[in-house]
Amino acid sequence: MGWTYFTQIPRLRRELDRTTAQLRAEQQSRSEMAQGAPVEQAEANVPLVMLQASRADEGPASVTLRPGAKRLVLWIELGPSRYRKFRLEVFSQENRLVASVNNLERGPYGALAASLAADQLRGGDFRIILTGQDPLPISLAGEYHLKIRRR
C-alpha cells in the first residue's frame, strides 16, 4: 500500500497534469480558430458566363455583377485538345493582369470552370487568355473577351 502511494500516485498525477495542459491548449487553439477564421458563407445566384473563342464579327460575352457579388464563374467549352491542364489569365483594358487560375482541368461535362473573385473585376472590357500547360510545350488554347457591367 505504501509503495503505491509513494510511486504510483505521483506518476499518475504528473500524467493527469500533462493531459490537462494538453486539453487546455487544444481548447484555446480551437477558440482562437473559431474567432479568427470566419466561415465563408454560401452565395446564392452566383453570376456565370459562358465564354466562346473570339471572332471578329461577334461581340464579347457580357455579365452584370450585382452589388455584394463575391464570385464570378467562367465556363469555357473547349474543342478537342491535347492538353490536360490549362492556365487562365484575365487582363484589363489597360493590359494589366487582374487574375489568373492555374491547373484548370476539364470537368465531367468536358468544359473548364473557373471561379474568380468579383472584387478584382471592375466594370469594363477584359481579355482572357487560355494556355495549354500540360503536356509541354505551353501553347495558346484560346482567347476570349468579356464585358463586365456593375449595378
N, C-alpha and C positions, 0 to 999 in steps of 0.2 A: 504494500500500500504506500509506504513512504517513498519507494523507488518511483512509482507512478507520479506522485505529487511533485517530486523534485526534477524528474526528467521529461515525462510526457506532457504535463500541463504547460510548462514554459514553451515547449516546442509548438504545441497546439495554439497557444496564444500568439506566438510570432506568426504562424500561418494565417490565423484569423485576422491579425492586424494588416498583413500584407494583402490579403484578399479584400479587406475593407478599403484599403487605399486604392487598389486597382479599380474597384467598383465606383468609388468616388470620382476617380479620374475619368472613367468611361462616361459617367453621368454628366460631368462637366463638359466633356467633349461633345456629347450629344446635344446638350443645351446650347452650346456655342454654335454648333452646326445649324440647329433649328432657328436660331436668332439671326445668324449671319447669311444664310443661303436661302433667299426667298424662292419658293416653288413657282416655277413658270406656269402660268395659267393657260389653259387651252384657249384657242381663239376660234370663234365662230366666223363663218363666211370669209375664209382666207382667200384673198384675190389670187386667181390663177390665170396665166396667159399661155396660150399655145403658140410656140414660135415655129415659123417655117423659113427655109432658106430665102434670102432676099432676092428679089428680081426687080429690075428697073421699073417695070410697069405696075408694080404693086406698092401700096403704101405700107408703112410699118404696122406691126401689130400694136394694139394700144390697150391700156388698162387704166382704170381710175382707182386711186388709193384713197380710201376714206380716212378721216382723222382717227388716230388711235390704231391704225393697222400696224401690226408688228412684223409680218412676213409677207412676201410675195413669192409665189411658186411659179417657176418657169417649167414648162413641159415642152420637150423637144422630140419630135418624131424624126427618127433617122432612117435613112435607107440602108442598104447593105454596107457594111464597113468591116475592115479587117481589125479594127481597134476594139479592145475590151474595156479600156479606161480612157476617160476624157478629162480635159480641163476647160472650164468655162471662165471667161473674163468679161467683165462689164465695164465699158468705157463711157464717160460723159461726153457731151458735145465738145468739150474742150480737150478731148482725147486723154483725159485723166482716168487712171484705173480706179474704179469705185468699189468693185467687189470681185472676188474670184472664188471658185469652188474647184477643188482637186478631187481626183479619184472618183469621178462620176462613172457609174456603170448602168447599163440598161436594166430596167426593172422588168417585172413579169409581163408587161404589155409591150416590151421592146423599145420603149421610149426612155429618155433621160428626164429626170425630175430633180430640180434644184430649188432649195429654199433660200431666199435672200432676205436680209434684214431691211425692212421698209424704210427705216430712218436713214439708211445710206443712199436711198434713191430719191433725190429731189425730183420735182417735176421737170419734164423736158424729154429730149431725144437721147437715146442710148444705143450704142453699138455693142453687140455681143459676139465675141469670138469663141468658137468651139474648136479645140485642137485635140486630135487623137494622140494619146500619150503612150499607150502600151498595146502592142509591142512597138519598139523603136523602129524607125526614126519617127520623131514627132512631126505631125503634118496638120495643116488646116483641114478641119472636117466640116465647117460651116460658118457663115456669118449671118447675123440676124440683126434686125433693127426693131426697137421698141420705143413707143411714145408713152410716157407716164404723165398722167394728169393727177393733180391733187385737188381734193374738195376743199 
